[in-house]
Amino acid sequence: MSSGYAACSADTIEEDDLKKIGKCGTYLRELRDYCEDRDIGFEEIAENIECNLDQLECEEIQIEKIMVIYNKLLKEFNDKTKLTLYLEYHNSEDQGSCYDDVEGSYWAVGGMYQLTDAGKKMTDVVSTAHFVSYG
């Protein structure tokens, strides 16, 4: 299997702004406090939350509690904004570049864009191309 570079992007929201949306600040504080009180690294949570939580060195009941709080946060964000919130992780040293706009954990927002009526008519012939360039 070969490896190479891929272009990535994310619409992000800063935690200070996230905290201002409904009860998101309460749930975010609860999530961070729960992890901190149990010596569970928040960066580890972010790195593994989508598919590898079993990789964490903590008890199953702790993982379940983390997911309960995390899902409350996601639901609150969606209820207030009609957008989707994701906790993501990027290690620019191992997987990216010193020019990356994100490093470590970050909050990504899905659903920010909608095609225009004209764009909808062209979806069968227009595609988004991703590329990287050096220089």
Secondary structure, 3 states (H helix, E strand, C coil): CCCCCCCCCCCEECHHHHCCCCCHHHHHHHHHHHHHHCCCCHHHHHHHCCCCHHHCCCCHHHHHHHHHHHHHHHHHHHHHHCCEEEEEEECHHHHCCCCCCCCEEEEEEECCCCCCHHHHCCCCCCCCCCCCCCC
